[in-house]
Amino acid sequence: MAKLEEESTLQRLRNRYRLVIMNDDTYEEVVTFKLSRLSVYIGLSTIFVLLVGLTVALIVFTPLKYYIPGYDDLKIGREYKQMKYRVDSLEKQVIYQTQYINGIKKVLNGDVSVKLDTTAIQVPKEEFSND
């Protein structure tokens, strides 16, 4: 019984139909198409796949992708991290340069205060023999 239903469904898909477009005033046939349900289904599916493919290609390969909400978040996040690393390194560099310049200014002004090591070093005396 299931086999009969499959055959009838397949047969209905393959039945041929005629689509006729006629002029309403003269009843003249303008265009005639011989179609089946299967050919209409395949044709509409092909058109759908082509439209989806063209839409995806249009979005991926053109700047239209930047108008999609949420698309830029990953790129902006990556750029933000890179800029943060650069700013941090530049801040360190500026701190080092200001320390260096302040050190040079102190030396040039004579305000150098050098902390001397005042711990006593006990050097063992060498015994000189009078031989």
Backbone atoms as SQL, in Angstrom:
CREATE TABLE atoms (id INTEGER PRIMARY KEY, chain TEXT, resi INTEGER, resn TEXT, atom TEXT, x REAL, y REAL, z REAL);
INSERT INTO atoms VALUES
  (1, 'A', 1, 'MET', 'N', 0.819, -1.184, 0.000),
  (2, 'A', 1, 'MET', 'CA', 0.000, 0.000, 0.000),
  (3, 'A', 1, 'MET', 'C', 0.867, 1.252, 0.000),
  (4, 'A', 2, 'ALA', 'N', 1.979, 1.209, 0.773),
  (5, 'A', 2, 'ALA', 'CA', 2.884, 2.351, 0.805),
  (6, 'A', 2, 'ALA', 'C', 3.519, 2.565, -0.558),
  (7, 'A', 3, 'LYS', 'N', 3.752, 1.468, -1.266),
  (8, 'A', 3, 'LYS', 'CA', 4.365, 1.581, -2.583),
  (9, 'A', 3, 'LYS', 'C', 3.416, 2.270, -3.564),
  (10, 'A', 4, 'LEU', 'N', 2.125, 2.021, -3.435),
  (11, 'A', 4, 'LEU', 'CA', 1.148, 2.666, -4.301),
  (12, 'A', 4, 'LEU', 'C', 1.104, 4.169, -4.054),
  (13, 'A', 5, 'GLU', 'N', 1.220, 4.593, -2.783),
  (14, 'A', 5, 'GLU', 'CA', 1.206, 6.017, -2.467),
  (15, 'A', 5, 'GLU', 'C', 2.456, 6.702, -3.012),
  (16, 'A', 6, 'GLU', 'N', 3.597, 6.041, -2.896),
  (17, 'A', 6, 'GLU', 'CA', 4.833, 6.614, -3.437),
  (18, 'A', 6, 'GLU', 'C', 4.730, 6.773, -4.945),
  (19, 'A', 7, 'GLU', 'N', 4.192, 5.768, -5.612),
  (20, 'A', 7, 'GLU', 'CA', 4.065, 5.843, -7.065),
  (21, 'A', 7, 'GLU', 'C', 3.078, 6.927, -7.464),
  (22, 'A', 8, 'SER', 'N', 1.991, 7.054, -6.724),
  (23, 'A', 8, 'SER', 'CA', 1.003, 8.074, -7.077),
  (24, 'A', 8, 'SER', 'C', 1.576, 9.476, -6.834),
  (25, 'A', 9, 'THR', 'N', 2.362, 9.643, -5.752),
  (26, 'A', 9, 'THR', 'CA', 2.986, 10.941, -5.495),
  (27, 'A', 9, 'THR', 'C', 4.008, 11.269, -6.574),
  (28, 'A', 10, 'LEU', 'N', 4.808, 10.277, -6.935),
  (29, 'A', 10, 'LEU', 'CA', 5.801, 10.489, -7.989),
  (30, 'A', 10, 'LEU', 'C', 5.113, 10.751, -9.323),
  (31, 'A', 11, 'GLN', 'N', 4.018, 10.058, -9.557),
  (32, 'A', 11, 'GLN', 'CA', 3.285, 10.248, -10.806),
  (33, 'A', 11, 'GLN', 'C', 2.662, 11.641, -10.861),
  (34, 'A', 12, 'ARG', 'N', 2.141, 12.120, -9.720),
  (35, 'A', 12, 'ARG', 'CA', 1.564, 13.471, -9.695),
  (36, 'A', 12, 'ARG', 'C', 2.634, 14.521, -9.955),
  (37, 'A', 13, 'LEU', 'N', 3.854, 14.282, -9.435),
  (38, 'A', 13, 'LEU', 'CA', 4.934, 15.244, -9.681),
  (39, 'A', 13, 'LEU', 'C', 5.335, 15.276, -11.145),
  (40, 'A', 14, 'ARG', 'N', 5.170, 14.141, -11.835),
  (41, 'A', 14, 'ARG', 'CA', 5.607, 14.063, -13.240),
  (42, 'A', 14, 'ARG', 'C', 4.484, 14.358, -14.235),
  (43, 'A', 15, 'ASN', 'N', 3.267, 14.498, -13.793),
  (44, 'A', 15, 'ASN', 'CA', 2.171, 14.814, -14.726),
  (45, 'A', 15, 'ASN', 'C', 2.463, 16.136, -15.423),
  (46, 'A', 16, 'ARG', 'N', 2.181, 16.173, -16.710),
  (47, 'A', 16, 'ARG', 'CA', 2.458, 17.356, -17.522),
  (48, 'A', 16, 'ARG', 'C', 1.234, 18.267, -17.534),
  (49, 'A', 17, 'TYR', 'N', 1.506, 19.552, -17.396),
  (50, 'A', 17, 'TYR', 'CA', 0.453, 20.558, -17.455),
  (51, 'A', 17, 'TYR', 'C', 0.860, 21.602, -18.479),
  (52, 'A', 18, 'ARG', 'N', -0.136, 22.307, -18.985),
  (53, 'A', 18, 'ARG', 'CA', 0.130, 23.348, -19.974),
  (54, 'A', 18, 'ARG', 'C', -0.268, 24.684, -19.373),
  (55, 'A', 19, 'LEU', 'N', 0.644, 25.617, -19.430),
  (56, 'A', 19, 'LEU', 'CA', 0.381, 26.981, -18.981),
  (57, 'A', 19, 'LEU', 'C', 0.307, 27.852, -20.228),
  (58, 'A', 20, 'VAL', 'N', -0.853, 28.446, -20.426),
  (59, 'A', 20, 'VAL', 'CA', -1.072, 29.255, -21.618),
  (60, 'A', 20, 'VAL', 'C', -1.346, 30.685, -21.182),
  (61, 'A', 21, 'ILE', 'N', -0.627, 31.614, -21.768),
  (62, 'A', 21, 'ILE', 'CA', -0.861, 33.038, -21.528),
  (63, 'A', 21, 'ILE', 'C', -1.531, 33.583, -22.781),
  (64, 'A', 22, 'MET', 'N', -2.733, 34.148, -22.580),
  (65, 'A', 22, 'MET', 'CA', -3.535, 34.598, -23.721),
  (66, 'A', 22, 'MET', 'C', -3.777, 36.096, -23.639),
  (67, 'A', 23, 'ASN', 'N', -3.952, 36.692, -24.793),
  (68, 'A', 23, 'ASN', 'CA', -4.354, 38.084, -24.887),
  (69, 'A', 23, 'ASN', 'C', -5.836, 38.152, -24.525),
  (70, 'A', 24, 'ASP', 'N', -6.181, 39.005, -23.567),
  (71, 'A', 24, 'ASP', 'CA', -7.556, 39.046, -23.064),
  (72, 'A', 24, 'ASP', 'C', -8.538, 39.575, -24.105),
  (73, 'A', 25, 'ASP', 'N', -8.083, 40.435, -24.970),
  (74, 'A', 25, 'ASP', 'CA', -8.992, 41.030, -25.951),
  (75, 'A', 25, 'ASP', 'C', -9.245, 40.091, -27.127),
  (76, 'A', 26, 'THR', 'N', -8.201, 39.477, -27.643),
  (77, 'A', 26, 'THR', 'CA', -8.347, 38.672, -28.874),
  (78, 'A', 26, 'THR', 'C', -8.339, 37.176, -28.596),
  (79, 'A', 27, 'TYR', 'N', -8.113, 36.773, -27.382),
  (80, 'A', 27, 'TYR', 'CA', -7.992, 35.354, -26.998),
  (81, 'A', 27, 'TYR', 'C', -6.915, 34.638, -27.803),
  (82, 'A', 28, 'GLU', 'N', -5.924, 35.388, -28.220),
  (83, 'A', 28, 'GLU', 'CA', -4.803, 34.812, -28.957),
  (84, 'A', 28, 'GLU', 'C', -3.780, 34.313, -27.953),
  (85, 'A', 29, 'GLU', 'N', -3.221, 33.138, -28.194),
  (86, 'A', 29, 'GLU', 'CA', -2.196, 32.582, -27.317),
  (87, 'A', 29, 'GLU', 'C', -0.895, 33.353, -27.526),
  (88, 'A', 30, 'VAL', 'N', -0.397, 33.925, -26.452),
  (89, 'A', 30, 'VAL', 'CA', 0.839, 34.688, -26.544),
  (90, 'A', 30, 'VAL', 'C', 2.024, 33.759, -26.278),
  (91, 'A', 31, 'VAL', 'N', 1.952, 32.993, -25.171),
  (92, 'A', 31, 'VAL', 'CA', 3.036, 32.086, -24.806),
  (93, 'A', 31, 'VAL', 'C', 2.419, 30.816, -24.244),
  (94, 'A', 32, 'THR', 'N', 3.050, 29.687, -24.545),
  (95, 'A', 32, 'THR', 'CA', 2.599, 28.406, -24.010),
  (96, 'A', 32, 'THR', 'C', 3.779, 27.697, -23.370),
  (97, 'A', 33, 'PHE', 'N', 3.558, 27.182, -22.147),
  (98, 'A', 33, 'PHE', 'CA', 4.591, 26.423, -21.440),
  (99, 'A', 33, 'PHE', 'C', 4.043, 25.048, -21.102),
  (100, 'A', 34, 'LYS', 'N', 4.882, 24.025, -21.262),
  (101, 'A', 34, 'LYS', 'CA', 4.538, 22.681, -20.800),
  (102, 'A', 34, 'LYS', 'C', 5.344, 22.429, -19.535),
  (103, 'A', 35, 'LEU', 'N', 4.631, 22.264, -18.414),
  (104, 'A', 35, 'LEU', 'CA', 5.281, 22.161, -17.115),
  (105, 'A', 35, 'LEU', 'C', 4.791, 20.929, -16.377),
  (106, 'A', 36, 'SER', 'N', 5.608, 20.512, -15.410),
  (107, 'A', 36, 'SER', 'CA', 5.181, 19.510, -14.438),
  (108, 'A', 36, 'SER', 'C', 5.448, 20.090, -13.058),
  (109, 'A', 37, 'ARG', 'N', 4.847, 19.489, -12.052),
  (110, 'A', 37, 'ARG', 'CA', 5.064, 19.997, -10.701),
  (111, 'A', 37, 'ARG', 'C', 6.531, 19.884, -10.317),
  (112, 'A', 38, 'LEU', 'N', 7.156, 18.817, -10.755),
  (113, 'A', 38, 'LEU', 'CA', 8.576, 18.611, -10.440),
  (114, 'A', 38, 'LEU', 'C', 9.444, 19.687, -11.081),
  (115, 'A', 39, 'SER', 'N', 9.172, 20.041, -12.334),
  (116, 'A', 39, 'SER', 'CA', 9.980, 21.071, -13.007),
  (117, 'A', 39, 'SER', 'C', 9.762, 22.439, -12.370),
  (118, 'A', 40, 'VAL', 'N', 8.521, 22.721, -11.931),
  (119, 'A', 40, 'VAL', 'CA', 8.255, 23.997, -11.262),
  (120, 'A', 40, 'VAL', 'C', 8.992, 24.040, -9.927),
  (121, 'A', 41, 'TYR', 'N', 8.952, 22.926, -9.182),
  (122, 'A', 41, 'TYR', 'CA', 9.655, 22.853, -7.900),
  (123, 'A', 41, 'TYR', 'C', 11.165, 23.036, -8.086),
  (124, 'A', 42, 'ILE', 'N', 11.721, 22.366, -9.051),
  (125, 'A', 42, 'ILE', 'CA', 13.165, 22.481, -9.316),
  (126, 'A', 42, 'ILE', 'C', 13.519, 23.901, -9.757),
  (127, 'A', 43, 'GLY', 'N', 12.700, 24.488, -10.609),
  (128, 'A', 43, 'GLY', 'CA', 12.952, 25.860, -11.076),
  (129, 'A', 43, 'GLY', 'C', 12.904, 26.868, -9.940),
  (130, 'A', 44, 'LEU', 'N', 11.866, 26.784, -9.097),
  (131, 'A', 44, 'LEU', 'CA', 11.760, 27.716, -7.970),
  (132, 'A', 44, 'LEU', 'C', 12.887, 27.502, -6.957),
  (133, 'A', 45, 'SER', 'N', 13.265, 26.251, -6.727),
  (134, 'A', 45, 'SER', 'CA', 14.375, 25.970, -5.807),
  (135, 'A', 45, 'SER', 'C', 15.679, 26.539, -6.348),
  (136, 'A', 46, 'THR', 'N', 15.903, 26.402, -7.637),
  (137, 'A', 46, 'THR', 'CA', 17.119, 26.937, -8.257),
  (138, 'A', 46, 'THR', 'C', 17.157, 28.460, -8.143),
  (139, 'A', 47, 'ILE', 'N', 16.033, 29.095, -8.413),
  (140, 'A', 47, 'ILE', 'CA', 15.981, 30.562, -8.297),
  (141, 'A', 47, 'ILE', 'C', 16.240, 30.992, -6.857),
  (142, 'A', 48, 'PHE', 'N', 15.653, 30.273, -5.904),
  (143, 'A', 48, 'PHE', 'CA', 15.864, 30.598, -4.489),
  (144, 'A', 48, 'PHE', 'C', 17.338, 30.463, -4.099),
  (145, 'A', 49, 'VAL', 'N', 17.969, 29.369, -4.496),
  (146, 'A', 49, 'VAL', 'CA', 19.387, 29.162, -4.163),
  (147, 'A', 49, 'VAL', 'C', 20.253, 30.234, -4.815),
  (148, 'A', 50, 'LEU', 'N', 19.966, 30.581, -6.055),
  (149, 'A', 50, 'LEU', 'CA', 20.743, 31.621, -6.737),
  (150, 'A', 50, 'LEU', 'C', 20.582, 32.984, -6.056),
  (151, 'A', 51, 'LEU', 'N', 19.354, 33.320, -5.660),
  (152, 'A', 51, 'LEU', 'CA', 19.138, 34.597, -4.986),
  (153, 'A', 51, 'LEU', 'C', 19.842, 34.648, -3.636),
  (154, 'A', 52, 'VAL', 'N', 19.775, 33.554, -2.888),
  (155, 'A', 52, 'VAL', 'CA', 20.473, 33.512, -1.600),
  (156, 'A', 52, 'VAL', 'C', 21.979, 33.610, -1.815),
  (157, 'A', 53, 'GLY', 'N', 22.497, 32.898, -2.803),
  (158, 'A', 53, 'GLY', 'CA', 23.932, 32.959, -3.100),
  (159, 'A', 53, 'GLY', 'C', 24.382, 34.351, -3.512),
  (160, 'A', 54, 'LEU', 'N', 23.603, 35.006, -4.362),
  (161, 'A', 54, 'LEU', 'CA', 23.952, 36.358, -4.782),
  (162, 'A', 54, 'LEU', 'C', 23.870, 37.348, -3.625),
  (163, 'A', 55, 'THR', 'N', 22.876, 37.169, -2.753),
  (164, 'A', 55, 'THR', 'CA', 22.750, 38.065, -1.598),
  (165, 'A', 55, 'THR', 'C', 23.929, 37.894, -0.650),
  (166, 'A', 56, 'VAL', 'N', 24.298, 36.660, -0.382),
  (167, 'A', 56, 'VAL', 'CA', 25.441, 36.404, 0.504),
  (168, 'A', 56, 'VAL', 'C', 26.720, 36.947, -0.118),
  (169, 'A', 57, 'ALA', 'N', 26.906, 36.737, -1.413),
  (170, 'A', 57, 'ALA', 'CA', 28.110, 37.253, -2.086),
  (171, 'A', 57, 'ALA', 'C', 28.127, 38.779, -2.053),
  (172, 'A', 58, 'LEU', 'N', 26.980, 39.397, -2.236),
  (173, 'A', 58, 'LEU', 'CA', 26.902, 40.856, -2.198),
  (174, 'A', 58, 'LEU', 'C', 27.285, 41.381, -0.819),
  (175, 'A', 59, 'ILE', 'N', 26.840, 40.701, 0.211),
  (176, 'A', 59, 'ILE', 'CA', 27.149, 41.158, 1.572),
  (177, 'A', 59, 'ILE', 'C', 28.601, 40.879, 1.924),
  (178, 'A', 60, 'VAL', 'N', 29.106, 39.719, 1.566),
  (179, 'A', 60, 'VAL', 'CA', 30.473, 39.341, 1.969),
  (180, 'A', 60, 'VAL', 'C', 31.534, 40.143, 1.224),
  (181, 'A', 61, 'PHE', 'N', 31.344, 40.362, -0.071),
  (182, 'A', 61, 'PHE', 'CA', 32.401, 40.961, -0.884),
  (183, 'A', 61, 'PHE', 'C', 32.253, 42.463, -1.105),
  (184, 'A', 62, 'THR', 'N', 31.293, 43.108, -0.465),
  (185, 'A', 62, 'THR', 'CA', 31.127, 44.553, -0.593),
  (186, 'A', 62, 'THR', 'C', 31.086, 45.186, 0.797),
  (187, 'A', 63, 'PRO', 'N', 31.193, 46.486, 0.885),
  (188, 'A', 63, 'PRO', 'CA', 31.130, 47.149, 2.197),
  (189, 'A', 63, 'PRO', 'C', 29.752, 47.127, 2.849),
  (190, 'A', 64, 'LEU', 'N', 28.776, 46.475, 2.245),
  (191, 'A', 64, 'LEU', 'CA', 27.449, 46.386, 2.864),
  (192, 'A', 64, 'LEU', 'C', 27.483, 45.643, 4.198),
  (193, 'A', 65, 'LYS', 'N', 28.501, 44.807, 4.385),
  (194, 'A', 65, 'LYS', 'CA', 28.571, 44.023, 5.619),
  (195, 'A', 65, 'LYS', 'C', 28.740, 44.912, 6.846),
  (196, 'A', 66, 'TYR', 'N', 29.243, 46.108, 6.679),
  (197, 'A', 66, 'TYR', 'CA', 29.441, 46.992, 7.825),
  (198, 'A', 66, 'TYR', 'C', 28.118, 47.581, 8.323),
  (199, 'A', 67, 'TYR', 'N', 27.052, 47.469, 7.540),
  (200, 'A', 67, 'TYR', 'CA', 25.748, 47.953, 7.971),
  (201, 'A', 67, 'TYR', 'C', 24.966, 46.901, 8.753),
  (202, 'A', 68, 'ILE', 'N', 25.494, 45.691, 8.838),
  (203, 'A', 68, 'ILE', 'CA', 24.829, 44.633, 9.600),
  (204, 'A', 68, 'ILE', 'C', 25.148, 44.847, 11.070),
  (205, 'A', 69, 'PRO', 'N', 24.132, 44.923, 11.922),
  (206, 'A', 69, 'PRO', 'CA', 24.391, 45.144, 13.351),
  (207, 'A', 69, 'PRO', 'C', 25.169, 43.970, 13.947),
  (208, 'A', 70, 'GLY', 'N', 26.199, 44.304, 14.719),
  (209, 'A', 70, 'GLY', 'CA', 26.991, 43.272, 15.376),
  (210, 'A', 70, 'GLY', 'C', 28.150, 42.761, 14.558),
  (211, 'A', 71, 'TYR', 'N', 28.261, 43.120, 13.286),
  (212, 'A', 71, 'TYR', 'CA', 29.358, 42.614, 12.465),
  (213, 'A', 71, 'TYR', 'C', 30.684, 43.222, 12.892),
  (214, 'A', 72, 'ASP', 'N', 30.696, 44.520, 13.179),
  (215, 'A', 72, 'ASP', 'CA', 31.941, 45.213, 13.492),
  (216, 'A', 72, 'ASP', 'C', 32.472, 44.895, 14.886),
  (217, 'A', 73, 'ASP', 'N', 31.682, 44.297, 15.736),
  (218, 'A', 73, 'ASP', 'CA', 32.104, 44.095, 17.122),
  (219, 'A', 73, 'ASP', 'C', 33.421, 43.344, 17.226),
  (220, 'A', 74, 'LEU', 'N', 33.601, 42.283, 16.462),
  (221, 'A', 74, 'LEU', 'CA', 34.838, 41.503, 16.539),
  (222, 'A', 74, 'LEU', 'C', 36.030, 42.305, 16.027),
  (223, 'A', 75, 'LYS', 'N', 35.844, 42.971, 14.918),
  (224, 'A', 75, 'LYS', 'CA', 36.935, 43.753, 14.341),
  (225, 'A', 75, 'LYS', 'C', 37.294, 44.928, 15.245),
  (226, 'A', 76, 'ILE', 'N', 36.287, 45.594, 15.772),
  (227, 'A', 76, 'ILE', 'CA', 36.538, 46.730, 16.653),
  (228, 'A', 76, 'ILE', 'C', 37.222, 46.264, 17.928),
  (229, 'A', 77, 'GLY', 'N', 36.801, 45.123, 18.465),
  (230, 'A', 77, 'GLY', 'CA', 37.430, 44.590, 19.671),
  (231, 'A', 77, 'GLY', 'C', 38.899, 44.285, 19.450),
  (232, 'A', 78, 'ARG', 'N', 39.224, 43.703, 18.310),
  (233, 'A', 78, 'ARG', 'CA', 40.614, 43.381, 17.984),
  (234, 'A', 78, 'ARG', 'C', 41.434, 44.661, 17.828),
  (235, 'A', 79, 'GLU', 'N', 40.871, 45.646, 17.127),
  (236, 'A', 79, 'GLU', 'CA', 41.574, 46.920, 16.959),
  (237, 'A', 79, 'GLU', 'C', 41.734, 47.642, 18.300),
  (238, 'A', 80, 'TYR', 'N', 40.728, 47.539, 19.156),
  (239, 'A', 80, 'TYR', 'CA', 40.803, 48.158, 20.479),
  (240, 'A', 80, 'TYR', 'C', 41.951, 47.562, 21.292),
  (241, 'A', 81, 'LYS', 'N', 42.094, 46.247, 21.258),
  (242, 'A', 81, 'LYS', 'CA', 43.185, 45.600, 21.997),
  (243, 'A', 81, 'LYS', 'C', 44.549, 46.034, 21.456),
  (244, 'A', 82, 'GLN', 'N', 44.679, 46.079, 20.133),
  (245, 'A', 82, 'GLN', 'CA', 45.941, 46.500, 19.542),
  (246, 'A', 82, 'GLN', 'C', 46.268, 47.936, 19.924),
  (247, 'A', 83, 'MET', 'N', 45.279, 48.809, 19.880),
  (248, 'A', 83, 'MET', 'CA', 45.509, 50.203, 20.248),
  (249, 'A', 83, 'MET', 'C', 45.851, 50.325, 21.738),
  (250, 'A', 84, 'LYS', 'N', 45.238, 49.504, 22.574),
  (251, 'A', 84, 'LYS', 'CA', 45.526, 49.536, 24.001),
  (252, 'A', 84, 'LYS', 'C', 46.975, 49.134, 24.259),
  (253, 'A', 85, 'TYR', 'N', 47.450, 48.094, 23.577),
  (254, 'A', 85, 'TYR', 'CA', 48.847, 47.686, 23.737),
  (255, 'A', 85, 'TYR', 'C', 49.799, 48.792, 23.285),
  (256, 'A', 86, 'ARG', 'N', 49.474, 49.433, 22.187),
  (257, 'A', 86, 'ARG', 'CA', 50.333, 50.515, 21.696),
  (258, 'A', 86, 'ARG', 'C', 50.360, 51.683, 22.669),
  (259, 'A', 87, 'VAL', 'N', 49.202, 52.058, 23.190),
  (260, 'A', 87, 'VAL', 'CA', 49.133, 53.185, 24.128),
  (261, 'A', 87, 'VAL', 'C', 49.902, 52.858, 25.396),
  (262, 'A', 88, 'ASP', 'N', 49.769, 51.630, 25.902),
  (263, 'A', 88, 'ASP', 'CA', 50.505, 51.238, 27.098),
  (264, 'A', 88, 'ASP', 'C', 52.013, 51.319, 26.879),
  (265, 'A', 89, 'SER', 'N', 52.480, 50.820, 25.743),
  (266, 'A', 89, 'SER', 'CA', 53.913, 50.870, 25.472),
  (267, 'A', 89, 'SER', 'C', 54.389, 52.312, 25.294),
  (268, 'A', 90, 'LEU', 'N', 53.556, 53.150, 24.667),
  (269, 'A', 90, 'LEU', 'CA', 53.935, 54.556, 24.510),
  (270, 'A', 90, 'LEU', 'C', 53.961, 55.273, 25.861),
  (271, 'A', 91, 'GLU', 'N', 53.025, 54.937, 26.749),
  (272, 'A', 91, 'GLU', 'CA', 53.044, 55.541, 28.081),
  (273, 'A', 91, 'GLU', 'C', 54.313, 55.169, 28.831),
  (274, 'A', 92, 'LYS', 'N', 54.723, 53.914, 28.755),
  (275, 'A', 92, 'LYS', 'CA', 55.964, 53.481, 29.407),
  (276, 'A', 92, 'LYS', 'C', 57.157, 54.229, 28.824),
  (277, 'A', 93, 'GLN', 'N', 57.156, 54.366, 27.519),
  (278, 'A', 93, 'GLN', 'CA', 58.252, 55.060, 26.853),
  (279, 'A', 93, 'GLN', 'C', 58.317, 56.523, 27.307),
  (280, 'A', 94, 'VAL', 'N', 57.167, 57.172, 27.423),
  (281, 'A', 94, 'VAL', 'CA', 57.131, 58.569, 27.868),
  (282, 'A', 94, 'VAL', 'C', 57.632, 58.675, 29.306),
  (283, 'A', 95, 'ILE', 'N', 57.242, 57.747, 30.168),
  (284, 'A', 95, 'ILE', 'CA', 57.707, 57.764, 31.563),
  (285, 'A', 95, 'ILE', 'C', 59.225, 57.622, 31.618),
  (286, 'A', 96, 'TYR', 'N', 59.768, 56.682, 30.851),
  (287, 'A', 96, 'TYR', 'CA', 61.220, 56.500, 30.825),
  (288, 'A', 96, 'TYR', 'C', 61.930, 57.761, 30.314),
  (289, 'A', 97, 'GLN', 'N', 61.380, 58.379, 29.295),
  (290, 'A', 97, 'GLN', 'CA', 62.007, 59.581, 28.747),
  (291, 'A', 97, 'GLN', 'C', 61.948, 60.741, 29.740),
  (292, 'A', 98, 'THR', 'N', 60.833, 60.898, 30.431),
  (293, 'A', 98, 'THR', 'CA', 60.756, 61.989, 31.417),
  (294, 'A', 98, 'THR', 'C', 61.716, 61.751, 32.570),
  (295, 'A', 99, 'GLN', 'N', 61.869, 60.503, 32.996),
  (296, 'A', 99, 'GLN', 'CA', 62.846, 60.198, 34.050),
  (297, 'A', 99, 'GLN', 'C', 64.258, 60.521, 33.579),
  (298, 'A', 100, 'TYR', 'N', 64.559, 60.163, 32.349),
  (299, 'A', 100, 'TYR', 'CA', 65.884, 60.430, 31.794),
  (300, 'A', 100, 'TYR', 'C', 66.141, 61.932, 31.703),
  (301, 'A', 101, 'ILE', 'N', 65.152, 62.683, 31.192),
  (302, 'A', 101, 'ILE', 'CA', 65.313, 64.138, 31.046),
  (303, 'A', 101, 'ILE', 'C', 65.448, 64.804, 32.409),
  (304, 'A', 102, 'ASN', 'N', 64.655, 64.361, 33.389),
  (305, 'A', 102, 'ASN', 'CA', 64.772, 64.917, 34.738),
  (306, 'A', 102, 'ASN', 'C', 66.147, 64.617, 35.342),
  (307, 'A', 103, 'GLY', 'N', 66.675, 63.439, 35.092),
  (308, 'A', 103, 'GLY', 'CA', 68.019, 63.100, 35.564),
  (309, 'A', 103, 'GLY', 'C', 69.080, 63.991, 34.936),
  (310, 'A', 104, 'ILE', 'N', 68.947, 64.226, 33.631),
  (311, 'A', 104, 'ILE', 'CA', 69.920, 65.090, 32.945),
  (312, 'A', 104, 'ILE', 'C', 69.817, 66.515, 33.470),
  (313, 'A', 105, 'LYS', 'N', 68.591, 67.021, 33.726),
  (314, 'A', 105, 'LYS', 'CA', 68.413, 68.371, 34.272),
  (315, 'A', 105, 'LYS', 'C', 69.073, 68.496, 35.635),
  (316, 'A', 106, 'LYS', 'N', 68.934, 67.476, 36.472),
  (317, 'A', 106, 'LYS', 'CA', 69.564, 67.508, 37.796),
  (318, 'A', 106, 'LYS', 'C', 71.074, 67.562, 37.675),
  (319, 'A', 107, 'VAL', 'N', 71.612, 66.785, 36.763),
  (320, 'A', 107, 'VAL', 'CA', 73.068, 66.778, 36.586),
  (321, 'A', 107, 'VAL', 'C', 73.538, 68.133, 36.088),
  (322, 'A', 108, 'LEU', 'N', 72.818, 68.720, 35.137),
  (323, 'A', 108, 'LEU', 'CA', 73.226, 70.010, 34.592),
  (324, 'A', 108, 'LEU', 'C', 73.088, 71.128, 35.623),
  (325, 'A', 109, 'ASN', 'N', 72.115, 71.053, 36.502),
  (326, 'A', 109, 'ASN', 'CA', 71.934, 72.070, 37.531),
  (327, 'A', 109, 'ASN', 'C', 72.834, 71.833, 38.744),
  (328, 'A', 110, 'GLY', 'N', 73.448, 70.711, 38.831),
  (329, 'A', 110, 'GLY', 'CA', 74.331, 70.410, 39.959),
  (330, 'A', 110, 'GLY', 'C', 73.574, 69.929, 41.183),
  (331, 'A', 111, 'ASP', 'N', 72.356, 69.517, 41.033),
  (332, 'A', 111, 'ASP', 'CA', 71.555, 69.044, 42.156),
  (333, 'A', 111, 'ASP', 'C', 71.689, 67.532, 42.347),
  (334, 'A', 112, 'VAL', 'N', 72.836, 67.055, 42.044),
  (335, 'A', 112, 'VAL', 'CA', 73.023, 65.616, 42.142),
  (336, 'A', 112, 'VAL', 'C', 73.287, 65.260, 43.593),
  (337, 'A', 113, 'SER', 'N', 72.457, 64.475, 44.116),
  (338, 'A', 113, 'SER', 'CA', 72.682, 63.993, 45.472),
  (339, 'A', 113, 'SER', 'C', 72.934, 62.499, 45.372),
  (340, 'A', 114, 'VAL', 'N', 74.179, 62.169, 45.543),
  (341, 'A', 114, 'VAL', 'CA', 74.577, 60.775, 45.418),
  (342, 'A', 114, 'VAL', 'C', 74.637, 60.185, 46.811),
  (343, 'A', 115, 'LYS', 'N', 73.962, 59.137, 46.989),
  (344, 'A', 115, 'LYS', 'CA', 74.010, 58.455, 48.275),
  (345, 'A', 115, 'LYS', 'C', 75.230, 57.545, 48.270),
  (346, 'A', 116, 'LEU', 'N', 76.130, 57.865, 49.180),
  (347, 'A', 116, 'LEU', 'CA', 77.340, 57.075, 49.259),
  (348, 'A', 116, 'LEU', 'C', 77.110, 55.861, 50.143),
  (349, 'A', 117, 'ASP', 'N', 77.800, 54.836, 49.827),
  (350, 'A', 117, 'ASP', 'CA', 77.728, 53.625, 50.621),
  (351, 'A', 117, 'ASP', 'C', 78.643, 53.812, 51.822),
  (352, 'A', 118, 'THR', 'N', 78.086, 53.884, 52.997),
  (353, 'A', 118, 'THR', 'CA', 78.873, 54.187, 54.188),
  (354, 'A', 118, 'THR', 'C', 79.168, 52.963, 55.036),
  (355, 'A', 119, 'THR', 'N', 78.887, 51.828, 54.536),
  (356, 'A', 119, 'THR', 'CA', 79.201, 50.627, 55.320),
  (357, 'A', 119, 'THR', 'C', 80.705, 50.408, 55.308),
  (358, 'A', 120, 'ALA', 'N', 81.173, 50.070, 56.435),
  (359, 'A', 120, 'ALA', 'CA', 82.623, 49.876, 56.560),
  (360, 'A', 120, 'ALA', 'C', 83.000, 48.517, 56.002),
  (361, 'A', 121, 'ILE', 'N', 84.026, 48.545, 55.223),
  (362, 'A', 121, 'ILE', 'CA', 84.545, 47.304, 54.665),
  (363, 'A', 121, 'ILE', 'C', 85.773, 46.931, 55.465),
  (364, 'A', 122, 'GLN', 'N', 85.736, 45.780, 55.970),
  (365, 'A', 122, 'GLN', 'CA', 86.888, 45.332, 56.751),
  (366, 'A', 122, 'GLN', 'C', 87.796, 44.529, 55.837),
  (367, 'A', 123, 'VAL', 'N', 88.872, 45.175, 55.504),
  (368, 'A', 123, 'VAL', 'CA', 89.850, 44.540, 54.640),
  (369, 'A', 123, 'VAL', 'C', 90.901, 43.900, 55.531),
  (370, 'A', 124, 'PRO', 'N', 91.159, 42.658, 55.355),
  (371, 'A', 124, 'PRO', 'CA', 92.183, 42.025, 56.200),
  (372, 'A', 124, 'PRO', 'C', 93.559, 42.605, 55.877),
  (373, 'A', 125, 'LYS', 'N', 94.278, 42.881, 56.922),
  (374, 'A', 125, 'LYS', 'CA', 95.609, 43.441, 56.730),
  (375, 'A', 125, 'LYS', 'C', 96.566, 42.319, 56.350),
  (376, 'A', 126, 'GLU', 'N', 97.364, 42.672, 55.410),
  (377, 'A', 126, 'GLU', 'CA', 98.357, 41.691, 55.007),
  (378, 'A', 126, 'GLU', 'C', 99.560, 41.818, 55.939),
  (379, 'A', 127, 'GLU', 'N', 99.965, 40.692, 56.331),
  (380, 'A', 127, 'GLU', 'CA', 101.133, 40.695, 57.210),
  (381, 'A', 127, 'GLU', 'C', 102.372, 40.649, 56.360),
  (382, 'A', 128, 'PHE', 'N', 103.165, 41.660, 56.577),
  (383, 'A', 128, 'PHE', 'CA', 104.418, 41.714, 55.860),
  (384, 'A', 128, 'PHE', 'C', 105.493, 41.118, 56.755),
  (385, 'A', 129, 'SER', 'N', 106.153, 40.240, 56.232),
  (386, 'A', 129, 'SER', 'CA', 107.230, 39.654, 57.021),
  (387, 'A', 129, 'SER', 'C', 108.542, 40.354, 56.702),
  (388, 'A', 130, 'ASN', 'N', 109.348, 40.505, 57.724),
  (389, 'A', 130, 'ASN', 'CA', 110.630, 41.197, 57.538),
  (390, 'A', 130, 'ASN', 'C', 111.716, 40.183, 57.284),
  (391, 'A', 131, 'ASP', 'N', 111.530, 39.314, 56.529),
  (392, 'A', 131, 'ASP', 'CA', 112.549, 38.328, 56.238),
  (393, 'A', 131, 'ASP', 'C', 113.563, 38.812, 55.334);
